[in-house]
Amino acid sequence: MTKIILSTGNVILGGPSIIRKPGTHRSNLEFTNSLRSNFVAAQQDYAAGLHNGNGDSSHAQQNGHSSRTAVEVWTEKEDSTLYVPRIDWTSAGLQEDRAQYEITVKLFFLPTAPPEKRKDYTTEALRLVMKELGVSDIDLLIISFPGISFEGGCEYEADRKNATMGNEEEEVAIWGFLESLHEKGQISRLGIAEFGSEKLRHFLENVQVRPAVDQINIKNCCNVPPPLTKLAKEEGIELLTHHDSTDVLPSGTLRELLGQGPQGAGILAGGVDEGSGLKGNIVPEWVVKYTAFVKYRGVIENKGYFASAELVDEA
């Protein structure tokens, strides 16, 4: 099996063509656009480096439509992990002292990945973010579990439906690991996403470190459910709204991003060029979004994404 780590780099540097605009119907558009942009930039940069260094022009390959930089040029393999694209860690880090920043991380556990591996997923996601930002701790970690949302004709209906979603046993299990990171000082505050009033009430009864934030997406209902507003106020939990997709990286989207199509990266085999690329079933595992906000200037200096997938050999 091969693990694939995807990264966007700092999307703030990509400009308005990458950053998702308010009201966009696809809430993962910023993420997928940023990945594509970073893939193209890496192919161009490393190909230019080869030419400037009198590299062999055979590093350009044909995909049936146009020349494409060979995968091994702009990606990097470390043991069984493939980084797409390769990451220049020498340019990592923030511009100012750590105390000047509010660092927020949101980790999406994807429905295609096994829940028993969430501890490993969390460890790897935080390692990558901290290395990218050059820090040893973060201010807020929000966890998004699969299969939970607010959907209904009104906020009360959405709140009722929400109570039956997800898997409380699995959610509490990984929370215990997050509590240990909080106790070690690696995470100052913990948060959850898409927890309605009943689901949040039951969750609070089974955890020791209470979530400081509950982040909800109400695009498919009307307003924040009043019972949730009341409970959050009583428990001192901050309610935040967002526009993130709960299934931010479906398998089909990932295969399109990494495939042999006109907008693909040429990593995976398939399509008209069946013989080229890695073969197997691609299983998205997690996505992590991070932001580094400069408090005294009121601006975001660094924002980006990492994602992980497993390429499983076909039987």
PENOR-V315745 format. One record per pair of residues at least 24 apart in sequence whose ideal C-beta (glycine too) atoms are under 10 Angstrom apart, sorted by sequence separation. I is the first residue (numbers start at 1). J is the second residue. D is the distance in whole Angstrom. If there is no record, write none. Layout:
i=I j=J d=D
i=I j=J d=D
This chain:
i=8 j=32 d=10
i=10 j=34 d=9
i=11 j=35 d=10
i=14 j=38 d=8
i=45 j=69 d=9
i=46 j=70 d=9
i=49 j=73 d=9
i=50 j=74 d=10
i=105 j=129 d=6
i=146 j=170 d=10
i=171 j=195 d=9
i=188 j=212 d=9
i=189 j=213 d=7
i=191 j=215 d=6
i=192 j=216 d=9
i=193 j=217 d=8
i=194 j=218 d=10
i=211 j=235 d=9
i=212 j=236 d=8
i=213 j=237 d=7
i=214 j=238 d=7
i=215 j=239 d=8
i=216 j=240 d=7
i=217 j=241 d=7
i=218 j=242 d=9
i=219 j=243 d=7
i=258 j=282 d=7
i=284 j=308 d=8
i=285 j=309 d=6
i=6 j=31 d=10
i=8 j=33 d=9
i=9 j=34 d=8
i=43 j=68 d=7
i=44 j=69 d=8
i=49 j=74 d=10
i=105 j=130 d=9
i=118 j=143 d=9
i=145 j=170 d=8
i=183 j=208 d=9
i=210 j=235 d=7
i=212 j=237 d=7
i=213 j=238 d=5
i=214 j=239 d=6
i=215 j=240 d=5
i=216 j=241 d=6
i=217 j=242 d=5
i=218 j=243 d=10
i=257 j=282 d=10
i=283 j=308 d=10
i=284 j=309 d=5
i=285 j=310 d=6
i=8 j=34 d=4
i=9 j=35 d=10
i=11 j=37 d=8
i=43 j=69 d=4
i=46 j=72 d=10
i=47 j=73 d=7
i=103 j=129 d=8
i=145 j=171 d=6
i=182 j=208 d=10
i=183 j=209 d=8
i=201 j=227 d=9
i=210 j=236 d=8
i=211 j=237 d=6
i=212 j=238 d=6
i=213 j=239 d=8
i=214 j=240 d=7
i=215 j=241 d=7
i=216 j=242 d=7
i=217 j=243 d=6
i=255 j=281 d=9
i=283 j=309 d=6
i=284 j=310 d=8
i=7 j=34 d=9
i=8 j=35 d=6
i=11 j=38 d=9
i=14 j=41 d=9
i=42 j=69 d=8
i=43 j=70 d=9
i=46 j=73 d=5
i=47 j=74 d=7
i=103 j=130 d=9
i=118 j=145 d=9
i=182 j=209 d=5
i=198 j=225 d=10
i=200 j=227 d=10
i=201 j=228 d=10
i=204 j=231 d=9
i=210 j=237 d=7
i=211 j=238 d=9
i=213 j=240 d=6
i=215 j=242 d=5
i=217 j=244 d=7
i=255 j=282 d=6
i=282 j=309 d=5
i=283 j=310 d=5
i=6 j=34 d=10
i=7 j=35 d=8
i=8 j=36 d=9
i=9 j=37 d=9
i=10 j=38 d=10
i=13 j=41 d=10
i=43 j=71 d=9
i=45 j=73 d=10
i=46 j=74 d=4
i=105 j=133 d=10
i=143 j=171 d=8
i=166 j=194 d=8
i=171 j=199 d=9
i=175 j=203 d=8
i=179 j=207 d=7
i=181 j=209 d=10
i=196 j=224 d=10
i=197 j=225 d=6
i=200 j=228 d=7
i=217 j=245 d=8
i=254 j=282 d=6
i=282 j=310 d=8
i=283 j=311 d=8
i=6 j=35 d=6
i=8 j=37 d=8
i=9 j=38 d=5
i=40 j=69 d=10
i=45 j=74 d=8
i=46 j=75 d=9
i=145 j=174 d=9
i=165 j=194 d=8
i=166 j=195 d=9
i=178 j=207 d=9
i=179 j=208 d=6
i=180 j=209 d=9
i=196 j=225 d=6
i=197 j=226 d=9
i=198 j=227 d=8
i=199 j=228 d=9
i=215 j=244 d=8
i=217 j=246 d=8
i=254 j=283 d=9
i=255 j=284 d=10
i=281 j=310 d=9
i=282 j=311 d=6
i=283 j=312 d=6
i=8 j=38 d=5
i=39 j=69 d=10
i=43 j=73 d=8
i=44 j=74 d=9
i=103 j=133 d=7
i=115 j=145 d=9
i=165 j=195 d=9
i=172 j=202 d=9
i=176 j=206 d=10
i=179 j=209 d=4
i=182 j=212 d=10
i=197 j=227 d=4
i=198 j=228 d=9
i=201 j=231 d=6
i=251 j=281 d=8
i=252 j=282 d=10
i=254 j=284 d=5
i=280 j=310 d=9
i=281 j=311 d=7
i=282 j=312 d=8
i=7 j=38 d=7
i=8 j=39 d=9
i=42 j=73 d=9
i=43 j=74 d=5
i=115 j=146 d=9
i=143 j=174 d=7
i=165 j=196 d=8
i=168 j=199 d=8
i=171 j=202 d=10
i=172 j=203 d=7
i=175 j=206 d=8
i=176 j=207 d=8
i=178 j=209 d=8
i=179 j=210 d=10
i=196 j=227 d=8
i=197 j=228 d=4
i=200 j=231 d=6
i=204 j=235 d=7
i=251 j=282 d=6
i=253 j=284 d=8
i=280 j=311 d=4
i=281 j=312 d=5
i=6 j=38 d=8
i=7 j=39 d=10
i=9 j=41 d=8
i=42 j=74 d=4
i=43 j=75 d=10
i=101 j=133 d=8
i=103 j=135 d=6
i=143 j=175 d=8
i=162 j=194 d=7
i=163 j=195 d=10
i=164 j=196 d=10
i=171 j=203 d=7
i=175 j=207 d=5
i=176 j=208 d=8
i=196 j=228 d=6
i=197 j=229 d=9
i=200 j=232 d=8
i=251 j=283 d=7
i=252 j=284 d=10
i=279 j=311 d=8
i=280 j=312 d=5
i=281 j=313 d=8
i=6 j=39 d=9
i=9 j=42 d=9
i=41 j=74 d=9
i=42 j=75 d=8
i=105 j=138 d=5
i=113 j=146 d=8
i=162 j=195 d=8
i=163 j=196 d=6
i=166 j=199 d=7
i=172 j=205 d=10
i=173 j=206 d=10
i=175 j=208 d=9
i=176 j=209 d=9
i=178 j=211 d=10
i=195 j=228 d=8
i=197 j=230 d=8
i=198 j=231 d=9
i=204 j=237 d=9
i=251 j=284 d=6
i=278 j=311 d=6
i=280 j=313 d=5
i=281 j=314 d=6
i=40 j=74 d=10
i=101 j=135 d=8
i=103 j=137 d=8
i=104 j=138 d=7
i=105 j=139 d=9
i=106 j=140 d=9
i=107 j=141 d=7
i=108 j=142 d=9
i=109 j=143 d=7
i=110 j=144 d=9
i=111 j=145 d=9
i=112 j=146 d=9
i=162 j=196 d=3
i=163 j=197 d=8
i=164 j=198 d=9
i=165 j=199 d=7
i=168 j=202 d=6
i=172 j=206 d=5
i=175 j=209 d=8
i=197 j=231 d=5
i=201 j=235 d=9
i=250 j=284 d=7
i=279 j=313 d=8
i=280 j=314 d=6
i=281 j=315 d=9
i=7 j=42 d=10
i=39 j=74 d=8
i=98 j=133 d=9
i=103 j=138 d=5
i=104 j=139 d=6
i=105 j=140 d=7
i=106 j=141 d=8
i=107 j=142 d=7
i=108 j=143 d=8
i=109 j=144 d=7
i=111 j=146 d=4
i=143 j=178 d=7
i=161 j=196 d=8
i=162 j=197 d=8
i=163 j=198 d=4
i=164 j=199 d=9
i=168 j=203 d=7
i=171 j=206 d=9
i=172 j=207 d=6
i=196 j=231 d=9
i=197 j=232 d=8
i=200 j=235 d=8
i=249 j=284 d=5
i=278 j=313 d=10
i=279 j=314 d=7
i=39 j=75 d=9
i=98 j=134 d=8
i=102 j=138 d=9
i=103 j=139 d=5
i=104 j=140 d=5
i=105 j=141 d=5
i=106 j=142 d=4
i=107 j=143 d=6
i=108 j=144 d=4
i=109 j=145 d=6
i=110 j=146 d=6
i=111 j=147 d=6
i=160 j=196 d=8
i=162 j=198 d=7
i=163 j=199 d=5
i=171 j=207 d=9
i=175 j=211 d=9
i=195 j=231 d=10
i=248 j=284 d=9
i=249 j=285 d=9
i=98 j=135 d=6
i=101 j=138 d=10
i=102 j=139 d=5
i=103 j=140 d=8
i=104 j=141 d=8
i=105 j=142 d=7
i=106 j=143 d=8
i=107 j=144 d=7
i=108 j=145 d=9
i=109 j=146 d=6
i=141 j=178 d=7
i=159 j=196 d=4
i=160 j=197 d=9
i=162 j=199 d=6
i=163 j=200 d=10
i=166 j=203 d=10
i=169 j=206 d=9
i=195 j=232 d=10
i=200 j=237 d=8
i=247 j=284 d=9
i=249 j=286 d=9
i=92 j=130 d=10
i=93 j=131 d=9
i=94 j=132 d=10
i=98 j=136 d=8
i=101 j=139 d=8
i=102 j=140 d=8
i=103 j=141 d=9
i=104 j=142 d=7
i=105 j=143 d=10
i=106 j=144 d=6
i=107 j=145 d=10
i=108 j=146 d=8
i=109 j=147 d=10
i=158 j=196 d=7
i=159 j=197 d=6
i=160 j=198 d=8
i=162 j=200 d=9
i=163 j=201 d=9
i=168 j=206 d=7
i=248 j=286 d=10
i=249 j=287 d=5
i=46 j=85 d=8
i=92 j=131 d=6
i=93 j=132 d=8
i=94 j=133 d=6
i=98 j=137 d=8
i=159 j=198 d=7
i=163 j=202 d=8
i=248 j=287 d=5
i=45 j=85 d=9
i=46 j=86 d=8
i=92 j=132 d=5
i=93 j=133 d=7
i=94 j=134 d=6
i=141 j=181 d=8
i=159 j=199 d=9
i=247 j=287 d=10
i=87 j=128 d=9
i=91 j=132 d=10
i=92 j=133 d=7
i=93 j=134 d=3
i=94 j=135 d=7
i=141 j=182 d=9
i=155 j=196 d=9
i=156 j=197 d=10
i=248 j=289 d=8
i=42 j=84 d=8
i=43 j=85 d=8
i=89 j=131 d=6
i=92 j=134 d=5
i=93 j=135 d=8
i=195 j=237 d=9
i=245 j=287 d=10
i=42 j=85 d=3
i=45 j=88 d=9
i=81 j=124 d=9
i=89 j=132 d=8
i=138 j=181 d=9
i=244 j=287 d=9
i=268 j=311 d=8
i=41 j=85 d=8
i=42 j=86 d=7
i=87 j=131 d=9
i=137 j=181 d=9
i=148 j=192 d=9
i=149 j=193 d=10
i=150 j=194 d=7
i=267 j=311 d=9
i=39 j=84 d=7
i=40 j=85 d=10
i=42 j=87 d=9
i=83 j=128 d=10
i=87 j=132 d=8
i=89 j=134 d=9
i=141 j=186 d=9
i=148 j=193 d=7
i=149 j=194 d=6
i=150 j=195 d=10
i=192 j=237 d=9
i=244 j=289 d=8
i=38 j=84 d=9
i=39 j=85 d=6
i=42 j=88 d=10
i=141 j=187 d=5
i=148 j=194 d=4
i=150 j=196 d=7
i=191 j=237 d=9
i=38 j=85 d=6
i=137 j=184 d=9
i=140 j=187 d=8
i=141 j=188 d=9
i=142 j=189 d=9
i=143 j=190 d=8
i=144 j=191 d=10
i=145 j=192 d=8
i=147 j=194 d=9
i=148 j=195 d=7
i=149 j=196 d=10
i=191 j=238 d=8
i=193 j=240 d=9
i=137 j=185 d=6
i=138 j=186 d=7
i=139 j=187 d=8
i=140 j=188 d=7
i=141 j=189 d=7
i=142 j=190 d=8
i=143 j=191 d=7
i=144 j=192 d=8
i=145 j=193 d=7
i=146 j=194 d=10
i=148 j=196 d=9
i=194 j=242 d=9
i=35 j=84 d=9
i=136 j=185 d=9
i=137 j=186 d=5
i=138 j=187 d=6
i=139 j=188 d=5
i=140 j=189 d=5
i=141 j=190 d=6
i=142 j=191 d=4
i=143 j=192 d=6
i=144 j=193 d=4
i=145 j=194 d=7
i=189 j=238 d=9
i=191 j=240 d=8
i=193 j=242 d=7
i=35 j=85 d=10
i=136 j=186 d=7
i=137 j=187 d=7
i=138 j=188 d=7
i=139 j=189 d=6
i=140 j=190 d=8
i=141 j=191 d=7
i=142 j=192 d=7
i=143 j=193 d=7
i=144 j=194 d=7
i=145 j=195 d=9
i=194 j=244 d=10
i=257 j=307 d=10
i=135 j=186 d=10
i=137 j=188 d=7
i=138 j=189 d=9
i=140 j=191 d=6
i=141 j=192 d=10
i=142 j=193 d=6
i=148 j=199 d=8
i=193 j=244 d=8
i=258 j=309 d=8
i=115 j=167 d=7
i=118 j=170 d=8
i=122 j=174 d=7
i=194 j=246 d=7
i=257 j=309 d=10
i=118 j=171 d=10
i=121 j=174 d=9
i=193 j=246 d=8
i=254 j=307 d=8
i=258 j=311 d=9
i=115 j=169 d=9
i=116 j=170 d=9
i=119 j=173 d=9
i=123 j=177 d=9
i=162 j=216 d=9
i=255 j=309 d=10
i=115 j=170 d=4
i=118 j=173 d=8
i=119 j=174 d=7
i=122 j=177 d=7
i=126 j=181 d=8
i=254 j=309 d=6
i=115 j=171 d=9
i=118 j=174 d=4
i=122 j=178 d=7
i=130 j=186 d=8
i=249 j=305 d=9
i=116 j=173 d=9
i=119 j=176 d=9
i=120 j=177 d=10
i=248 j=305 d=9
i=115 j=173 d=8
i=116 j=174 d=10
i=119 j=177 d=5
i=123 j=181 d=9
i=158 j=216 d=9
i=249 j=307 d=6
i=251 j=309 d=9
i=115 j=174 d=8
i=118 j=177 d=8
i=119 j=178 d=9
i=122 j=181 d=8
i=162 j=221 d=10
i=248 j=307 d=8
i=249 j=308 d=10
i=118 j=178 d=10
i=126 j=186 d=7
i=158 j=218 d=8
i=161 j=221 d=9
i=249 j=309 d=8
i=109 j=170 d=9
i=119 j=180 d=10
i=126 j=187 d=8
i=109 j=171 d=9
i=158 j=220 d=7
i=159 j=221 d=8
i=155 j=218 d=7
i=158 j=221 d=4
i=162 j=225 d=8
i=157 j=221 d=7
i=158 j=222 d=8
i=109 j=174 d=8
i=156 j=221 d=9
i=157 j=222 d=10
i=158 j=223 d=10
i=159 j=224 d=9
i=160 j=225 d=9
i=150 j=216 d=6
i=151 j=217 d=10
i=155 j=221 d=5
i=156 j=222 d=9
i=158 j=224 d=10
i=159 j=225 d=4
i=162 j=228 d=9
i=107 j=174 d=10
i=149 j=216 d=9
i=150 j=217 d=6
i=151 j=218 d=10
i=153 j=220 d=10
i=154 j=221 d=6
i=155 j=222 d=5
i=158 j=225 d=7
i=159 j=226 d=9
i=160 j=227 d=10
i=143 j=211 d=9
i=148 j=216 d=10
i=149 j=217 d=7
i=150 j=218 d=5
i=151 j=219 d=9
i=152 j=220 d=7
i=153 j=221 d=8
i=154 j=222 d=6
i=155 j=223 d=5
i=157 j=225 d=9
i=159 j=227 d=6
i=142 j=211 d=9
i=148 j=217 d=10
i=149 j=218 d=10
i=150 j=219 d=8
i=151 j=220 d=4
i=152 j=221 d=5
i=153 j=222 d=8
i=154 j=223 d=9
i=155 j=224 d=7
i=156 j=225 d=6
i=159 j=228 d=6
i=5 j=75 d=10
i=142 j=212 d=10
i=149 j=219 d=9
i=150 j=220 d=6
i=151 j=221 d=7
i=152 j=222 d=9
i=155 j=225 d=4
i=156 j=226 d=8
i=158 j=228 d=10
i=4 j=75 d=9
i=5 j=76 d=10
i=107 j=178 d=9
i=141 j=212 d=10
i=142 j=213 d=6
i=144 j=215 d=8
i=149 j=220 d=7
i=150 j=221 d=5
i=154 j=225 d=9
i=155 j=226 d=7
i=156 j=227 d=8
i=140 j=212 d=7
i=141 j=213 d=9
i=142 j=214 d=9
i=143 j=215 d=10
i=149 j=221 d=9
i=150 j=222 d=10
i=155 j=227 d=9
i=5 j=78 d=9
i=140 j=213 d=7
i=142 j=215 d=5
i=144 j=217 d=10
i=152 j=225 d=9
i=155 j=228 d=8
i=150 j=224 d=9
i=155 j=229 d=10
i=2 j=77 d=9
i=3 j=78 d=10
i=140 j=215 d=10
i=150 j=225 d=8
i=3 j=79 d=9
i=5 j=81 d=6
i=6 j=82 d=9
i=7 j=83 d=7
i=9 j=85 d=9
i=2 j=79 d=10
i=3 j=80 d=6
i=4 j=81 d=8
i=5 j=82 d=7
i=6 j=83 d=8
i=7 j=84 d=8
i=8 j=85 d=10
i=31 j=108 d=10
i=2 j=80 d=6
i=3 j=81 d=5
i=4 j=82 d=5
i=5 j=83 d=5
i=6 j=84 d=5
i=7 j=85 d=7
i=9 j=87 d=8
i=150 j=228 d=9
i=1 j=80 d=7
i=2 j=81 d=8
i=3 j=82 d=7
i=4 j=83 d=8
i=5 j=84 d=7
i=6 j=85 d=8
i=7 j=86 d=9
i=9 j=88 d=9
i=2 j=82 d=6
i=3 j=83 d=10
i=4 j=84 d=6
i=5 j=85 d=10
i=7 j=87 d=6
i=28 j=108 d=10
i=10 j=91 d=10
i=165 j=246 d=10
i=5 j=87 d=8
i=9 j=91 d=9
i=105 j=187 d=8
i=103 j=187 d=10
i=103 j=188 d=9
i=104 j=189 d=9
i=106 j=191 d=8
i=108 j=193 d=9
i=102 j=188 d=10
i=105 j=191 d=10
i=107 j=193 d=10
i=104 j=191 d=9
i=106 j=193 d=7
i=149 j=245 d=10
i=150 j=246 d=10
i=149 j=246 d=6
i=140 j=238 d=10
i=142 j=240 d=9
i=144 j=242 d=9
i=148 j=246 d=7
i=149 j=247 d=10
i=147 j=246 d=8
i=140 j=240 d=10
i=142 j=242 d=9
i=144 j=244 d=7
i=146 j=246 d=7
i=147 j=247 d=9
i=144 j=245 d=9
i=145 j=246 d=8
i=146 j=247 d=7
i=142 j=244 d=10
i=144 j=246 d=6
i=144 j=247 d=10
i=144 j=248 d=8
i=104 j=213 d=9
i=106 j=215 d=8
i=5 j=124 d=8
i=5 j=125 d=10
i=3 j=124 d=9
i=7 j=128 d=8
i=10 j=132 d=9
i=5 j=128 d=7
i=9 j=132 d=9
i=7 j=132 d=8
i=111 j=246 d=9
i=112 j=247 d=9
i=106 j=242 d=8
i=108 j=244 d=8
i=110 j=246 d=9
i=111 j=247 d=6
i=108 j=245 d=9
i=109 j=246 d=10
i=110 j=247 d=7
i=112 j=249 d=9
i=106 j=244 d=7
i=108 j=246 d=8
i=110 j=248 d=7
i=112 j=250 d=8
i=108 j=247 d=8
i=110 j=249 d=6
i=111 j=250 d=9
i=112 j=251 d=6
i=108 j=248 d=5
i=110 j=250 d=9
i=111 j=251 d=10
i=108 j=249 d=8
i=110 j=251 d=9
i=106 j=248 d=10
i=112 j=254 d=9
i=144 j=286 d=10
i=144 j=287 d=9
i=110 j=254 d=10
i=144 j=288 d=10
i=144 j=289 d=9
i=141 j=288 d=9
i=142 j=289 d=9
i=141 j=290 d=10
i=140 j=291 d=10
i=138 j=290 d=8
i=139 j=292 d=10
i=138 j=292 d=9
i=139 j=293 d=9
i=133 j=290 d=7
i=135 j=292 d=8
i=132 j=290 d=7
i=133 j=291 d=10
i=134 j=292 d=10
i=129 j=288 d=6
i=133 j=292 d=6
i=125 j=285 d=9
i=128 j=288 d=7
i=129 j=289 d=9
i=130 j=290 d=9
i=132 j=292 d=9
i=124 j=285 d=9
i=125 j=286 d=6
i=129 j=290 d=5
i=124 j=286 d=8
i=125 j=287 d=8
i=126 j=288 d=8
i=128 j=290 d=9
i=125 j=288 d=4
i=129 j=292 d=10
i=121 j=285 d=6
i=122 j=286 d=8
i=124 j=288 d=9
i=125 j=289 d=10
i=126 j=290 d=10
i=120 j=285 d=9
i=121 j=286 d=5
i=125 j=290 d=9
i=120 j=286 d=10
i=122 j=288 d=9
i=118 j=285 d=9
i=121 j=288 d=9
i=117 j=285 d=7
i=118 j=286 d=8
i=133 j=301 d=10
i=114 j=283 d=9
i=117 j=286 d=9
i=133 j=302 d=6
i=112 j=282 d=9
i=113 j=283 d=7
i=132 j=302 d=8
i=112 j=283 d=5
i=113 j=284 d=7
i=114 j=285 d=9
i=133 j=304 d=9
i=112 j=284 d=5
i=113 j=285 d=4
i=132 j=304 d=7
i=84 j=257 d=9
i=110 j=283 d=9
i=111 j=284 d=9
i=112 j=285 d=7
i=113 j=286 d=7
i=84 j=258 d=7
i=110 j=284 d=5
i=132 j=306 d=8
i=110 j=285 d=6
i=129 j=304 d=9
i=131 j=306 d=10
i=108 j=284 d=10
i=109 j=285 d=8
i=110 j=286 d=6
i=128 j=304 d=10
i=129 j=305 d=10
i=108 j=285 d=10
i=109 j=286 d=6
i=110 j=287 d=7
i=129 j=306 d=7
i=108 j=286 d=6
i=109 j=287 d=9
i=128 j=306 d=5
i=107 j=286 d=6
i=108 j=287 d=4
i=127 j=306 d=10
i=128 j=307 d=10
i=85 j=265 d=8
i=107 j=287 d=8
i=108 j=288 d=7
i=128 j=308 d=9
i=84 j=265 d=7
i=106 j=287 d=9
i=107 j=288 d=5
i=108 j=289 d=8
i=125 j=306 d=6
i=106 j=288 d=7
i=107 j=289 d=8
i=124 j=306 d=9
i=125 j=307 d=9
i=84 j=267 d=6
i=105 j=288 d=6
i=106 j=289 d=5
i=107 j=290 d=9
i=125 j=308 d=7
i=105 j=289 d=7
i=106 j=290 d=8
i=124 j=308 d=7
i=82 j=267 d=8
i=104 j=289 d=9
i=105 j=290 d=5
i=106 j=291 d=9
i=104 j=290 d=7
i=105 j=291 d=8
i=103 j=290 d=7
i=104 j=291 d=5
i=105 j=292 d=10
i=121 j=308 d=7
i=103 j=291 d=7
i=104 j=292 d=8
i=120 j=308 d=10
i=102 j=291 d=8
i=103 j=292 d=5
i=104 j=293 d=7
i=27 j=217 d=8
i=75 j=265 d=9
i=101 j=291 d=9
i=102 j=292 d=8
i=103 j=293 d=7
i=74 j=265 d=9
i=75 j=266 d=10
i=101 j=292 d=5
i=102 j=293 d=4
i=27 j=219 d=8
i=68 j=260 d=9
i=74 j=266 d=10
i=75 j=267 d=7
i=100 j=292 d=9
i=101 j=293 d=6
i=102 j=294 d=8
i=100 j=293 d=10
i=101 j=294 d=6
i=102 j=295 d=6
i=117 j=310 d=9
i=25 j=219 d=10
i=71 j=265 d=8
i=98 j=292 d=10
i=100 j=294 d=6
i=101 j=295 d=7
i=65 j=260 d=9
i=71 j=266 d=6
i=100 j=295 d=6
i=101 j=296 d=10
i=113 j=308 d=9
i=23 j=219 d=10
i=64 j=260 d=8
i=65 j=261 d=9
i=66 j=262 d=8
i=68 j=264 d=9
i=69 j=265 d=10
i=70 j=266 d=9
i=71 j=267 d=6
i=82 j=278 d=8
i=96 j=292 d=10
i=99 j=295 d=9
i=100 j=296 d=6
i=104 j=300 d=10
i=113 j=309 d=9
i=114 j=310 d=10
i=63 j=260 d=6
i=64 j=261 d=10
i=65 j=262 d=6
i=68 j=265 d=9
i=69 j=266 d=8
i=95 j=292 d=9
i=100 j=297 d=8
i=108 j=305 d=10
i=110 j=307 d=9
i=112 j=309 d=9
i=113 j=310 d=8
i=63 j=261 d=9
i=64 j=262 d=9
i=68 j=266 d=5
i=94 j=292 d=6
i=96 j=294 d=7
i=102 j=300 d=10
i=110 j=308 d=9
i=112 j=310 d=9
i=63 j=262 d=8
i=95 j=294 d=8
i=101 j=300 d=10
i=103 j=302 d=9
i=104 j=303 d=10
i=106 j=305 d=10
i=107 j=306 d=10
i=108 j=307 d=9
i=110 j=309 d=9
i=94 j=294 d=9
i=96 j=296 d=9
i=101 j=301 d=7
i=63 j=264 d=8
i=96 j=297 d=9
i=100 j=301 d=9
i=101 j=302 d=9
i=63 j=266 d=6
i=61 j=266 d=8
i=68 j=273 d=10
i=71 j=276 d=9
i=96 j=301 d=8
i=71 j=277 d=8
i=95 j=301 d=6
i=64 j=271 d=8
i=65 j=272 d=9
i=71 j=278 d=9
i=94 j=301 d=7
i=95 j=302 d=9
i=63 j=271 d=9
i=64 j=272 d=5
i=65 j=273 d=10
i=68 j=276 d=10
i=94 j=302 d=7
i=63 j=272 d=8
i=64 j=273 d=6
i=93 j=302 d=9
i=63 j=273 d=6
i=92 j=302 d=10
i=62 j=273 d=8
i=61 j=273 d=9
i=64 j=276 d=9
i=30 j=243 d=10
i=31 j=244 d=9
i=63 j=276 d=8
i=30 j=244 d=10
i=31 j=245 d=8
i=35 j=249 d=9
i=62 j=276 d=9
i=63 j=277 d=10
i=27 j=242 d=9
i=28 j=243 d=10
i=61 j=276 d=8
i=27 j=243 d=5
i=28 j=244 d=8
i=29 j=245 d=9
i=32 j=248 d=9
i=27 j=244 d=6
i=28 j=245 d=5
i=31 j=248 d=6
i=32 j=249 d=8
i=27 j=245 d=4
i=28 j=246 d=10
i=31 j=249 d=7
i=35 j=253 d=10
i=39 j=257 d=8
i=24 j=243 d=8
i=26 j=245 d=8
i=27 j=246 d=9
i=28 j=247 d=8
i=35 j=254 d=9
i=39 j=258 d=9
i=87 j=306 d=9
i=23 j=243 d=9
i=28 j=248 d=5
i=36 j=256 d=10
i=22 j=243 d=8
i=27 j=248 d=8
i=28 j=249 d=7
i=32 j=253 d=6
i=36 j=257 d=7
i=28 j=250 d=9
i=31 j=253 d=9
i=32 j=254 d=9
i=35 j=257 d=6
i=43 j=265 d=8
i=20 j=243 d=8
i=35 j=258 d=9
i=40 j=263 d=9
i=42 j=265 d=9
i=43 j=266 d=9
i=83 j=306 d=10
i=84 j=307 d=9
i=20 j=244 d=10
i=32 j=256 d=9
i=39 j=263 d=9
i=28 j=253 d=8
i=32 j=257 d=7
i=39 j=264 d=9
i=40 j=265 d=9
i=84 j=309 d=10
i=39 j=265 d=5
i=26 j=253 d=10
i=36 j=263 d=6
i=38 j=265 d=10
i=39 j=266 d=9
i=81 j=308 d=9
i=82 j=309 d=10
i=36 j=264 d=9
i=39 j=267 d=9
i=36 j=265 d=8
i=82 j=311 d=8
i=35 j=265 d=8
i=80 j=310 d=10
i=32 j=263 d=10
i=80 j=311 d=10
i=6 j=249 d=9
i=6 j=254 d=8
i=4 j=254 d=9
i=6 j=257 d=8
i=6 j=258 d=8
i=4 j=258 d=7
i=31 j=287 d=7
i=31 j=289 d=8
i=6 j=265 d=9
i=28 j=287 d=9
i=30 j=289 d=9
i=6 j=267 d=10
i=4 j=267 d=7
i=4 j=268 d=9
i=38 j=304 d=9
i=38 j=305 d=9
i=34 j=303 d=9
i=34 j=304 d=7
i=35 j=305 d=7
i=34 j=305 d=6
i=35 j=307 d=8
i=30 j=303 d=9
i=31 j=304 d=10
i=32 j=305 d=10
i=4 j=278 d=9
i=31 j=305 d=5
i=30 j=305 d=8
i=2 j=278 d=7
i=31 j=307 d=8
i=28 j=305 d=10
i=2 j=280 d=8
i=4 j=282 d=8
i=6 j=284 d=10
i=11 j=289 d=10
i=1 j=280 d=8
i=4 j=283 d=10
i=12 j=291 d=9
i=2 j=282 d=10
i=4 j=284 d=10
i=10 j=290 d=10
i=11 j=291 d=10
i=12 j=292 d=9
i=4 j=285 d=9
i=6 j=287 d=9
i=8 j=289 d=9
i=1 j=283 d=9
i=3 j=285 d=8
i=10 j=292 d=9
i=19 j=303 d=8
i=12 j=299 d=9
i=12 j=300 d=6
i=11 j=300 d=10
i=12 j=301 d=7
i=13 j=302 d=9
i=14 j=303 d=10
i=10 j=300 d=10
i=12 j=302 d=7
i=13 j=303 d=9
i=14 j=304 d=10
i=10 j=301 d=8
i=11 j=302 d=9
i=12 j=303 d=5
i=13 j=304 d=10
i=10 j=302 d=5
i=11 j=303 d=5
i=12 j=304 d=8
i=9 j=302 d=9
i=10 j=303 d=7
i=11 j=304 d=6
i=9 j=303 d=10
i=10 j=304 d=5
i=11 j=305 d=8
i=8 j=303 d=9
i=9 j=304 d=6
i=8 j=304 d=5
i=9 j=305 d=9
i=7 j=304 d=7
i=8 j=305 d=5
i=7 j=305 d=7
i=8 j=306 d=8
i=6 j=305 d=8
i=7 j=306 d=5
i=8 j=307 d=9
i=6 j=306 d=7
i=7 j=307 d=8
i=5 j=306 d=6
i=6 j=307 d=4
i=5 j=307 d=7
i=6 j=308 d=8
i=4 j=307 d=8
i=5 j=308 d=6
i=6 j=309 d=7
i=4 j=308 d=7
i=5 j=309 d=8
i=3 j=308 d=6
i=4 j=309 d=5
i=3 j=309 d=7
i=4 j=310 d=8
i=2 j=309 d=9
i=3 j=310 d=6
i=4 j=311 d=6
i=2 j=310 d=7
i=3 j=311 d=8
i=1 j=310 d=6
i=2 j=311 d=4
i=1 j=311 d=6
i=2 j=312 d=9
i=1 j=312 d=6
i=2 j=313 d=9
i=1 j=313 d=7
